[in-house]
Amino acid sequence: MAGTRHSPTAISFEYLGTGTLSIHTIYVPVNYTRCLLLRNRVGRAGGNGVGADEGGRAMLTDCQFVGNKQCGAMASGLHAEMHFTNCVASKNGTHGIAAAGRACITAVGTEIKNSKQLGFLIQSGATADIKDSIVTKNGAHGICLQLGGIATLTNCQSLKNKQTGVAVMGAASKATAHELTSSDNGIDGCHVGQGAELDACDCVMEGNERMGLSALGFDTKAVVQGCVITGNTEHGIAQGQGAQVRVANNTVKDNKKKDVFGNVHDFGIDAYKPSSSPKGKDSRAPKHEDTPLMGGGAGGASIVTRKRIKNTIIVLVAGAILLGAVYTFVSYEHLNASSSTPQHAGTVPRGARRTK
């Protein structure tokens, strides 16, 4: 393990060969700069490029985690922290960067690519704050939250992953996404299920092989605001199995099957005003008419707004009043005609016989 120790809390490595870097119960931050951590197969970090156990804390800047047997980096355990800035995790045997067991990670300007399984894995009560990062061409999901994992995703891209761009699964798992682009993935742009929650605003989900966004399962909740969901192979937004999906001010169009499938509640055009437009999005605020109104019924969808309900009631009441007026007018004219034209004497009603 070559490198120069600059101080007890700052270590700079140019190359780390087949060893392993592991951090255990260090409450004082340790900084690593320009590290190359690769091909780790044994050791206390379990074949990860770098690992932080309970209480371990590290800041990693301009580091690369390449070709490790398991994860490029792994934080696990209470108070374990890892902070990544301008790092790259590539071609690792399981996941690019993982956090579990109430650990905490942050990532800024980080790229994860070509992992055998997941790009980011956040699970078991771990939390993550990920900004300005790219996750691409991973063997399963790009970003996966499960078993109570919580993450905030800001201005990130999840592209061309084999399965779903962002998958949020399991009770207590929650993702908050702002200006996320999740496109050209092998299944869905975003999926939320099994009681998880997703709050997405100003996001782009386009060109995915199945849905732009899918929500399935009781207690599953998705709020989608100011997003562009276009050009997906099946549906734009799909709801099923008791999930609650609320939408506002989205552009949902040009999806191959249905733009909206299932029961989706539109909570109004004035509920949200986008603060900015994601990349590739029209700079104007999307109009409500951009989201088609799908009819209910088998395989259909139901989107209902207060404004549409109000307009429908007004039309029905006006129609009823008009029909009542027409009926009254016709009845009045008929009564006048009957009273002003008496029957002439000697006139025999049709079908009656004269008597001598």
Secondary structure as UniProt FT lines:
FT   STRAND          2..7
FT   TURN            8..9
FT   STRAND          10..16
FT   STRAND          21..23
FT   STRAND          30..33
FT   STRAND          36..38
FT   TURN            44..47
FT   STRAND          50..52
FT   TURN            54..55
FT   STRAND          57..61
FT   STRAND          64..66
FT   STRAND          73..76
FT   TURN            78..79
FT   STRAND          81..85
FT   STRAND          88..90
FT   STRAND          97..100
FT   TURN            101..102
FT   STRAND          104..108
FT   STRAND          111..113
FT   STRAND          120..123
FT   TURN            124..125
FT   STRAND          127..131
FT   STRAND          134..136
FT   STRAND          143..146
FT   STRAND          150..154
FT   STRAND          157..159
FT   STRAND          166..169
FT   TURN            171..172
FT   STRAND          174..178
FT   STRAND          181..183
FT   STRAND          190..193
FT   TURN            194..195
FT   STRAND          197..201
FT   STRAND          204..206
FT   STRAND          213..216
FT   TURN            218..219
FT   STRAND          221..225
FT   STRAND          228..230
FT   STRAND          237..240
FT   TURN            241..242
FT   STRAND          244..248
FT   STRAND          251..253
FT   STRAND          260..263
FT   STRAND          265..266
FT   TURN            269..270
FT   TURN            279..280
FT   HELIX           288..290
FT   TURN            298..299
FT   STRAND          301..302
FT   HELIX           306..340
FT   TURN            345..346
FT   TURN            350..351
//
